[in-house]
Amino acid sequence: MFVPQAGYDRAITVFSPDGRLFQVEYALETVKRGTISLGMITKEGVLLAAEEQINQFQDEEFSRKLFILDDNIGAALSGYVPDGRVLIDYSREICQTHRLIYDEYASVEYVARRVSDIKQAFTQQAGVRPFGVSIIFGGIDIDKVPRIFVTDPSGSYVKYYVAAIGNKSDSALNFLSKHYSQEIDLENAKILVAAAIKRVSLSDKQLKIRFLEVPIKTMRAKLYTIKESCTYLEKATEVYG
């Protein structure tokens, strides 16, 4: 006779009889409730984007969901943002340590794998809980190739050309699949991504977005302001309706 499900619900280190870790599943659900973030590879580099919720009197220049890790790598979060902040700090340490030791940029996959190792460790230790955040790592490796990897609370990481995490990410990907091409440039990618976020946002009237791009030419990440990014919402309406 099996112990009631509630027993497995409380214990992160114990699998249920049907092979589930409920706390990890709850962490994955936290990500689904977060506002959407997107990543896209273009012929000119990598574009990351996020819907940002800005409260009254909040400084719009302070980004809660998009971060520059090193000149060549950026990250976008969705889920429980405080958990993400801790992992972003850790990611920056990884990048700086790699540069000090090897005198070159860390690869996007290396950073994603190291962060995934930390996430995985928090799924098998008593007294802790999984990180309730997914992260899109996007950047340009030293071979001048743009790459995107996504990590989730379980500790897995996967490589993508286009990635979406957060609320209604499946709907956004369905829209992008109809219009995306690997030959798209960064300018048109901003318009396309803005259109995707606009279509799935729950707060269309107060919608705020922000972009982060890493061009192949410069290999220097640039974080756009809310004001600069939101101009693409109007262009998205003109192009995609």
PyMOL commands that set and color helices and strands:
alter all, ss='L'
color gray80, all
select helices_A, chain A and resi 5-10+22-33+81-102+108-121+169-179+186-200+204-206+226-240
alter helices_A, ss='H'
color red, helices_A
select strands_A, chain A and resi 37-41+45-51+66-70+73-79+133-140+146-151+157-160+162-165+209-215+222-223
alter strands_A, ss='S'
color yellow, strands_A
deselect
rebuild
show_as cartoon
